[in-house]
């Protein structure tokens, strides 16, 4: 998964969260927090993978 895939997935999840929340901002906000945590984890993992790749090729 690359950064473009992560951002695209984030947007899709945000759109789905809004539909599922059915206008309930409290529910939507809870889902948005979870989505942001997922994005953070995915980006950190991507960075770690790239750092490891740099060390292997160095």
PDB file as gemmi writes it, atoms N, CA and C in Angstrom:
CRYST1    1.000    1.000    1.000  90.00  90.00  90.00 P 1                      
ATOM      1  N   UNK A   1       0.857  -1.172   0.000  1.00  0.00           N  
ATOM      2  CA  UNK A   1       0.000   0.000   0.000  1.00  0.00           C  
ATOM      3  C   UNK A   1       0.902   1.233   0.000  1.00  0.00           C  
ATOM      4  N   UNK A   2       0.582   2.194  -0.857  1.00  0.00           N  
ATOM      5  CA  UNK A   2       1.358   3.428  -0.903  1.00  0.00           C  
ATOM      6  C   UNK A   2       0.521   4.588  -0.358  1.00  0.00           C  
ATOM      7  N   UNK A   3       1.125   5.758  -0.311  1.00  0.00           N  
ATOM      8  CA  UNK A   3       0.434   6.907   0.302  1.00  0.00           C  
ATOM      9  C   UNK A   3      -0.850   7.254  -0.453  1.00  0.00           C  
ATOM     10  N   UNK A   4      -0.840   7.115  -1.763  1.00  0.00           N  
ATOM     11  CA  UNK A   4      -2.040   7.405  -2.549  1.00  0.00           C  
ATOM     12  C   UNK A   4      -3.172   6.445  -2.161  1.00  0.00           C  
ATOM     13  N   UNK A   5      -2.842   5.165  -2.006  1.00  0.00           N  
ATOM     14  CA  UNK A   5      -3.845   4.171  -1.596  1.00  0.00           C  
ATOM     15  C   UNK A   5      -4.417   4.490  -0.213  1.00  0.00           C  
ATOM     16  N   UNK A   6      -3.545   4.912   0.693  1.00  0.00           N  
ATOM     17  CA  UNK A   6      -3.980   5.234   2.057  1.00  0.00           C  
ATOM     18  C   UNK A   6      -4.950   6.410   2.043  1.00  0.00           C  
ATOM     19  N   UNK A   7      -4.595   7.471   1.308  1.00  0.00           N  
ATOM     20  CA  UNK A   7      -5.451   8.664   1.253  1.00  0.00           C  
ATOM     21  C   UNK A   7      -6.771   8.349   0.552  1.00  0.00           C  
ATOM     22  N   UNK A   8      -6.715   7.572  -0.517  1.00  0.00           N  
ATOM     23  CA  UNK A   8      -7.943   7.180  -1.218  1.00  0.00           C  
ATOM     24  C   UNK A   8      -8.843   6.362  -0.293  1.00  0.00           C  
ATOM     25  N   UNK A   9      -8.255   5.422   0.425  1.00  0.00           N  
ATOM     26  CA  UNK A   9      -9.026   4.612   1.375  1.00  0.00           C  
ATOM     27  C   UNK A   9      -9.630   5.478   2.469  1.00  0.00           C  
ATOM     28  N   UNK A  10      -8.846   6.454   2.937  1.00  0.00           N  
ATOM     29  CA  UNK A  10      -9.342   7.355   3.976  1.00  0.00           C  
ATOM     30  C   UNK A  10     -10.584   8.086   3.480  1.00  0.00           C  
ATOM     31  N   UNK A  11     -10.529   8.618   2.274  1.00  0.00           N  
ATOM     32  CA  UNK A  11     -11.671   9.365   1.744  1.00  0.00           C  
ATOM     33  C   UNK A  11     -12.890   8.462   1.594  1.00  0.00           C  
ATOM     34  N   UNK A  12     -12.675   7.241   1.125  1.00  0.00           N  
ATOM     35  CA  UNK A  12     -13.784   6.294   0.987  1.00  0.00           C  
ATOM     36  C   UNK A  12     -14.399   5.970   2.347  1.00  0.00           C  
ATOM     37  N   UNK A  13     -13.555   5.768   3.355  1.00  0.00           N  
ATOM     38  CA  UNK A  13     -14.058   5.458   4.697  1.00  0.00           C  
ATOM     39  C   UNK A  13     -14.810   6.645   5.296  1.00  0.00           C  
ATOM     40  N   UNK A  14     -14.313   7.853   5.063  1.00  0.00           N  
ATOM     41  CA  UNK A  14     -14.991   9.052   5.570  1.00  0.00           C  
ATOM     42  C   UNK A  14     -16.375   9.171   4.932  1.00  0.00           C  
ATOM     43  N   UNK A  15     -16.442   8.948   3.624  1.00  0.00           N  
ATOM     44  CA  UNK A  15     -17.734   9.004   2.934  1.00  0.00           C  
ATOM     45  C   UNK A  15     -18.696   7.950   3.485  1.00  0.00           C  
ATOM     46  N   UNK A  16     -18.195   6.733   3.693  1.00  0.00           N  
ATOM     47  CA  UNK A  16     -19.038   5.663   4.235  1.00  0.00           C  
ATOM     48  C   UNK A  16     -19.465   5.968   5.669  1.00  0.00           C  
ATOM     49  N   UNK A  17     -18.552   6.540   6.441  1.00  0.00           N  
ATOM     50  CA  UNK A  17     -18.877   6.884   7.831  1.00  0.00           C  
ATOM     51  C   UNK A  17     -20.012   7.896   7.870  1.00  0.00           C  
ATOM     52  N   UNK A  18     -19.967   8.872   6.975  1.00  0.00           N  
ATOM     53  CA  UNK A  18     -21.013   9.891   6.946  1.00  0.00           C  
ATOM     54  C   UNK A  18     -22.363   9.255   6.622  1.00  0.00           C  
ATOM     55  N   UNK A  19     -22.359   8.342   5.647  1.00  0.00           N  
ATOM     56  CA  UNK A  19     -23.603   7.655   5.291  1.00  0.00           C  
ATOM     57  C   UNK A  19     -24.113   6.809   6.459  1.00  0.00           C  
ATOM     58  N   UNK A  20     -23.213   6.067   7.091  1.00  0.00           N  
ATOM     59  CA  UNK A  20     -23.612   5.202   8.207  1.00  0.00           C  
ATOM     60  C   UNK A  20     -24.095   5.999   9.418  1.00  0.00           C  
ATOM     61  N   UNK A  21     -23.484   7.160   9.643  1.00  0.00           N  
ATOM     62  CA  UNK A  21     -23.872   7.982  10.791  1.00  0.00           C  
ATOM     63  C   UNK A  21     -25.250   8.599  10.587  1.00  0.00           C  
ATOM     64  N   UNK A  22     -25.672   8.683   9.339  1.00  0.00           N  
ATOM     65  CA  UNK A  22     -27.010   9.182   9.019  1.00  0.00           C  
ATOM     66  C   UNK A  22     -27.280  10.546   9.654  1.00  0.00           C  
ATOM     67  N   UNK A  23     -26.276  11.425   9.569  1.00  0.00           N  
ATOM     68  CA  UNK A  23     -26.439  12.784  10.080  1.00  0.00           C  
ATOM     69  C   UNK A  23     -26.145  12.960  11.558  1.00  0.00           C  
ATOM     70  N   UNK A  24     -25.846  11.884  12.271  1.00  0.00           N  
ATOM     71  CA  UNK A  24     -25.536  11.972  13.700  1.00  0.00           C  
ATOM     72  C   UNK A  24     -24.060  12.333  13.856  1.00  0.00           C  
ATOM     73  N   UNK A  25     -23.794  13.593  14.189  1.00  0.00           N  
ATOM     74  CA  UNK A  25     -22.414  14.075  14.256  1.00  0.00           C  
ATOM     75  C   UNK A  25     -21.587  13.372  15.321  1.00  0.00           C  
ATOM     76  N   UNK A  26     -22.200  13.003  16.425  1.00  0.00           N  
ATOM     77  CA  UNK A  26     -21.454  12.316  17.478  1.00  0.00           C  
ATOM     78  C   UNK A  26     -20.957  10.953  16.987  1.00  0.00           C  
ATOM     79  N   UNK A  27     -21.826  10.233  16.316  1.00  0.00           N  
ATOM     80  CA  UNK A  27     -21.442   8.931  15.759  1.00  0.00           C  
ATOM     81  C   UNK A  27     -20.377   9.125  14.687  1.00  0.00           C  
ATOM     82  N   UNK A  28     -20.586  10.104  13.814  1.00  0.00           N  
ATOM     83  CA  UNK A  28     -19.625  10.380  12.746  1.00  0.00           C  
ATOM     84  C   UNK A  28     -18.258  10.742  13.320  1.00  0.00           C  
ATOM     85  N   UNK A  29     -18.236  11.576  14.342  1.00  0.00           N  
ATOM     86  CA  UNK A  29     -16.964  11.983  14.947  1.00  0.00           C  
ATOM     87  C   UNK A  29     -16.214  10.792  15.534  1.00  0.00           C  
ATOM     88  N   UNK A  30     -16.928   9.869  16.157  1.00  0.00           N  
ATOM     89  CA  UNK A  30     -16.279   8.661  16.692  1.00  0.00           C  
ATOM     90  C   UNK A  30     -15.651   7.847  15.567  1.00  0.00           C  
ATOM     91  N   UNK A  31     -16.378   7.696  14.479  1.00  0.00           N  
ATOM     92  CA  UNK A  31     -15.838   6.950  13.342  1.00  0.00           C  
ATOM     93  C   UNK A  31     -14.661   7.693  12.717  1.00  0.00           C  
ATOM     94  N   UNK A  32     -14.747   9.012  12.645  1.00  0.00           N  
ATOM     95  CA  UNK A  32     -13.663   9.807  12.065  1.00  0.00           C  
ATOM     96  C   UNK A  32     -12.380   9.666  12.880  1.00  0.00           C  
ATOM     97  N   UNK A  33     -12.505   9.625  14.192  1.00  0.00           N  
ATOM     98  CA  UNK A  33     -11.329   9.432  15.054  1.00  0.00           C  
ATOM     99  C   UNK A  33     -10.689   8.075  14.747  1.00  0.00           C  
ATOM    100  N   UNK A  34     -11.505   7.045  14.631  1.00  0.00           N  
ATOM    101  CA  UNK A  34     -10.982   5.705  14.328  1.00  0.00           C  
ATOM    102  C   UNK A  34     -10.311   5.682  12.952  1.00  0.00           C  
ATOM    103  N   UNK A  35     -10.910   6.341  11.985  1.00  0.00           N  
ATOM    104  CA  UNK A  35     -10.323   6.411  10.642  1.00  0.00           C  
ATOM    105  C   UNK A  35      -8.977   7.127  10.692  1.00  0.00           C  
ATOM    106  N   UNK A  36      -8.911   8.229  11.406  1.00  0.00           N  
ATOM    107  CA  UNK A  36      -7.653   8.972  11.513  1.00  0.00           C  
ATOM    108  C   UNK A  36      -6.573   8.152  12.204  1.00  0.00           C  
ATOM    109  N   UNK A  37      -6.948   7.366  13.198  1.00  0.00           N  
ATOM    110  CA  UNK A  37      -5.979   6.493  13.868  1.00  0.00           C  
ATOM    111  C   UNK A  37      -5.466   5.432  12.899  1.00  0.00           C  
ATOM    112  N   UNK A  38      -6.358   4.883  12.077  1.00  0.00           N  
ATOM    113  CA  UNK A  38      -5.956   3.900  11.076  1.00  0.00           C  
ATOM    114  C   UNK A  38      -4.975   4.527  10.086  1.00  0.00           C  
ATOM    115  N   UNK A  39      -5.300   5.738   9.610  1.00  0.00           N  
ATOM    116  CA  UNK A  39      -4.416   6.433   8.664  1.00  0.00           C  
ATOM    117  C   UNK A  39      -3.050   6.665   9.301  1.00  0.00           C  
ATOM    118  N   UNK A  40      -3.037   7.105  10.544  1.00  0.00           N  
ATOM    119  CA  UNK A  40      -1.780   7.343  11.249  1.00  0.00           C  
ATOM    120  C   UNK A  40      -0.944   6.063  11.311  1.00  0.00           C  
ATOM    121  N   UNK A  41      -1.574   4.961  11.679  1.00  0.00           N  
ATOM    122  CA  UNK A  41      -0.862   3.679  11.748  1.00  0.00           C  
ATOM    123  C   UNK A  41      -0.332   3.254  10.382  1.00  0.00           C  
ATOM    124  N   UNK A  42      -1.142   3.425   9.358  1.00  0.00           N  
ATOM    125  CA  UNK A  42      -0.716   3.029   8.014  1.00  0.00           C  
ATOM    126  C   UNK A  42       0.453   3.887   7.533  1.00  0.00           C  
ATOM    127  N   UNK A  43       0.398   5.195   7.791  1.00  0.00           N  
ATOM    128  CA  UNK A  43       1.489   6.075   7.370  1.00  0.00           C  
ATOM    129  C   UNK A  43       2.770   5.772   8.140  1.00  0.00           C  
ATOM    130  N   UNK A  44       2.644   5.502   9.427  1.00  0.00           N  
ATOM    131  CA  UNK A  44       3.826   5.136  10.224  1.00  0.00           C  
ATOM    132  C   UNK A  44       4.437   3.836   9.699  1.00  0.00           C  
ATOM    133  N   UNK A  45       3.596   2.877   9.392  1.00  0.00           N  
ATOM    134  CA  UNK A  45       4.068   1.602   8.865  1.00  0.00           C  
ATOM    135  C   UNK A  45       4.771   1.804   7.525  1.00  0.00           C  
ATOM    136  N   UNK A  46       4.200   2.640   6.683  1.00  0.00           N  
ATOM    137  CA  UNK A  46       4.801   2.935   5.385  1.00  0.00           C  
ATOM    138  C   UNK A  46       6.173   3.582   5.562  1.00  0.00           C  
ATOM    139  N   UNK A  47       6.273   4.524   6.481  1.00  0.00           N  
ATOM    140  CA  UNK A  47       7.551   5.194   6.749  1.00  0.00           C  
ATOM    141  C   UNK A  47       8.586   4.199   7.266  1.00  0.00           C  
ATOM    142  N   UNK A  48       8.179   3.326   8.177  1.00  0.00           N  
ATOM    143  CA  UNK A  48       9.102   2.327   8.725  1.00  0.00           C  
ATOM    144  C   UNK A  48       9.582   1.387   7.628  1.00  0.00           C  
ATOM    145  N   UNK A  49       8.677   0.989   6.750  1.00  0.00           N  
ATOM    146  CA  UNK A  49       9.040   0.106   5.645  1.00  0.00           C  
ATOM    147  C   UNK A  49      10.046   0.789   4.728  1.00  0.00           C  
ATOM    148  N   UNK A  50       9.823   2.077   4.448  1.00  0.00           N  
ATOM    149  CA  UNK A  50      10.744   2.806   3.582  1.00  0.00           C  
ATOM    150  C   UNK A  50      12.094   3.002   4.254  1.00  0.00           C  
ATOM    151  N   UNK A  51      12.101   3.251   5.564  1.00  0.00           N  
ATOM    152  CA  UNK A  51      13.364   3.399   6.292  1.00  0.00           C  
ATOM    153  C   UNK A  51      14.151   2.095   6.253  1.00  0.00           C  
ATOM    154  N   UNK A  52      13.457   0.973   6.441  1.00  0.00           N  
ATOM    155  CA  UNK A  52      14.124  -0.329   6.393  1.00  0.00           C  
ATOM    156  C   UNK A  52      14.693  -0.578   5.004  1.00  0.00           C  
ATOM    157  N   UNK A  53      13.950  -0.180   3.989  1.00  0.00           N  
ATOM    158  CA  UNK A  53      14.403  -0.356   2.614  1.00  0.00           C  
ATOM    159  C   UNK A  53      15.661   0.465   2.349  1.00  0.00           C  
ATOM    160  N   UNK A  54      15.714   1.673   2.889  1.00  0.00           N  
ATOM    161  CA  UNK A  54      16.883   2.531   2.719  1.00  0.00           C  
ATOM    162  C   UNK A  54      18.092   1.893   3.384  1.00  0.00           C  
ATOM    163  N   UNK A  55      17.902   1.334   4.576  1.00  0.00           N  
ATOM    164  CA  UNK A  55      19.010   0.702   5.297  1.00  0.00           C  
ATOM    165  C   UNK A  55      19.511  -0.543   4.563  1.00  0.00           C  
ATOM    166  N   UNK A  56      18.604  -1.276   3.953  1.00  0.00           N  
ATOM    167  CA  UNK A  56      18.990  -2.486   3.227  1.00  0.00           C  
ATOM    168  C   UNK A  56      19.808  -2.123   1.993  1.00  0.00           C  
ATOM    169  N   UNK A  57      19.412  -1.035   1.315  1.00  0.00           N  
ATOM    170  CA  UNK A  57      20.090  -0.635   0.085  1.00  0.00           C  
ATOM    171  C   UNK A  57      21.339   0.192   0.334  1.00  0.00           C  
ATOM    172  N   UNK A  58      21.544   0.640   1.544  1.00  0.00           N  
ATOM    173  CA  UNK A  58      22.705   1.495   1.836  1.00  0.00           C  
ATOM    174  C   UNK A  58      23.985   0.703   1.943  1.00  0.00           C  
TER     175      UNK A  58                                                      
END                                                                             
